[in-house]
Amino acid sequence: MHSKKIVTAGTDINEAKKALIMIHGRGGSAEDILSIANYLNVDGYALLAPQATNNTWYPYSFMAPPAQNEPFLSSALEVLTDVVKEVEAAGIMKENIYFLGFSQGACLTMEFVTRNAAKYGGAVAFTGGLIGDKIYPDNYKGDFGQTPVFIGTSNPDPHVPVERVHATVNILKNMNADVTDRIYDNMGHTISQDEINLANQLVFK
């Protein structure tokens, strides 16, 4: 289970008008993902990066049956719920809360926002999709109110099948998200400059 440990950067949350919650990947750290903020148009944002216990949000592939990743998956989602509550308690409304994740963190980001759809500031998934051996539509309810979402991935990617990215995009669009996706041929499991540029143009604008 995950203890709640949040690493912060950027503007103090009590002074910021916007907040970006950044979710690291498997084997990564809060500090790793926070470093990406140096390349994003997030001046004036409070930056919050939760740290997974043992650097992993859930033990198996995001394509495994969800029960196999419990209780870690539910615990990880609960951490994000708590972070959002903390941001809102500081006076930042949902429409000024942004999310970004890479790899396992991108999957967790997509899973969290789609289970808790609302008009957010925006969401960015660098290589990720909704979690499960298949899509479980009953988990996803609500209206994104045209929240801008950017999803980028490689084709192929060693961890995230492109088909799951397409399925994720369809669910989000059906829930009224303003989704842009980019599939890069043989990019590898990384974040490209083009993805950074698009995140800035579409989400952090």
Long-range contacts (C-beta under 8 A, 24 or more apart in sequence): 1-53, 1-71, 1-72, 1-75, 2-50, 2-52, 2-53, 2-57, 2-72, 2-75, 2-76, 2-78, 2-79, 3-53, 4-50, 4-79, 4-82, 4-83, 5-30, 5-50, 5-51, 6-30, 6-48, 6-49, 6-50, 6-51, 6-83, 6-86, 7-31, 7-34, 7-48, 7-49, 7-50, 7-51, 8-46, 8-47, 8-48, 8-49, 9-34, 9-37, 9-47, 9-49, 10-37, 10-42, 10-44, 10-45, 10-46, 10-47, 11-44, 11-45, 11-46, 12-46, 13-46, 13-48, 13-86, 13-87, 13-90, 13-92, 14-90, 14-91, 16-44, 16-45, 16-46, 16-90, 16-92, 17-44, 17-92, 17-96, 18-42, 18-44, 18-45, 18-46, 18-92, 18-96, 18-97, 18-98, 18-121, 19-45, 19-46, 19-47, 19-48, 19-87, 19-90, 19-92, 19-96, 19-97, 19-98, 20-45, 20-46, 20-47, 20-48, 20-98, 20-99, 20-100, 20-204, 21-48, 21-49, 21-50, 21-80, 21-83, 21-84, 21-87, 21-97, 21-98, 21-99, 21-100, 22-47, 22-48, 22-49, 22-99, 22-100, 22-101, 22-105, 23-49, 23-50, 23-57, 23-80, 23-99, 23-100, 23-101, 23-102, 23-105, 23-106, 23-108, 23-109, 24-49, 24-51, 24-52, 24-55, 24-101, 24-102, 24-104, 24-105, 25-101, 25-102, 25-103, 25-104, 25-105, 25-106, 26-55, 26-56, 26-57, 26-103, 26-104, 27-55, 27-56, 28-55, 28-102, 28-103, 28-105, 29-55, 33-100, 33-101, 33-102, 33-105, 36-100, 36-102, 36-191, 36-196, 39-196, 40-100, 40-196, 40-199, 40-200, 40-204, 41-200, 41-204, 41-205, 42-98, 42-204, 45-98, 46-87, 46-90, 46-92, 48-83, 48-86, 48-87, 50-79, 50-80, 50-83, 52-76, 56-104, 57-104, 57-105, 57-108, 58-104, 58-108, 61-159, 62-104, 62-107, 62-128, 62-129, 62-131, 62-132, 62-159, 62-160, 63-132, 63-133, 63-161, 63-164, 64-133, 65-132, 65-133, 66-131, 66-132, 66-133, 66-136, 69-131, 73-111, 73-131, 76-108, 77-108, 77-111, 77-112, 77-115, 80-108, 80-112, 81-112, 81-116, 84-116, 94-118, 94-119, 94-120, 95-119, 95-120, 95-121, 96-121, 97-121, 98-122, 98-123, 98-124, 98-203, 98-204, 99-123, 99-124, 100-124, 100-125, 100-126, 100-199, 101-125, 101-126, 101-128, 102-126, 102-127, 102-128, 102-191, 103-127, 103-128, 103-159, 103-160, 103-189, 104-128, 106-151, 106-160, 107-131, 107-160, 110-151, 110-168, 110-172, 113-144, 113-147, 113-149, 114-139, 114-140, 114-168, 114-171, 114-172, 114-175, 115-139, 115-140, 116-142, 117-141, 117-142, 117-143, 117-144, 117-175, 117-177, 118-142, 118-143, 118-144, 118-145, 118-147, 119-143, 119-144, 119-145, 119-146, 119-147, 120-144, 120-147, 121-147, 121-203, 122-147, 122-148, 122-149, 122-150, 122-202, 122-203, 122-204, 123-147, 123-148, 123-149, 123-150, 123-203, 124-149, 124-150, 124-151, 124-199, 124-203, 125-149, 125-150, 125-151, 125-152, 125-168, 126-152, 126-153, 126-191, 126-195, 127-152, 127-153, 127-154, 127-157, 127-159, 127-160, 127-189, 127-191, 128-153, 128-160, 128-165, 128-168, 129-160, 129-161, 129-164, 129-165, 129-167, 129-168, 130-164, 130-167, 130-168, 130-171, 135-167, 135-168, 135-171, 137-171, 140-171, 140-175, 142-175, 143-175, 143-176, 144-172, 144-175, 144-176, 144-177, 144-178, 145-176, 146-176, 146-177, 146-178, 147-177, 147-178, 148-177, 148-178, 148-180, 148-202, 148-203, 149-177, 149-178, 149-179, 149-180, 149-203, 150-179, 150-180, 150-181, 150-182, 150-195, 150-198, 150-199, 150-202, 150-203, 151-179, 151-180, 151-181, 151-182, 152-181, 152-182, 152-183, 152-184, 152-191, 152-192, 152-194, 152-195, 152-198, 153-181, 153-182, 153-183, 153-184, 153-187, 154-183, 154-184, 154-185, 154-186, 154-187, 154-188, 154-189, 154-190, 155-183, 155-184, 155-185, 155-186, 155-187, 156-186, 157-187, 157-188, 157-189, 158-189, 159-189
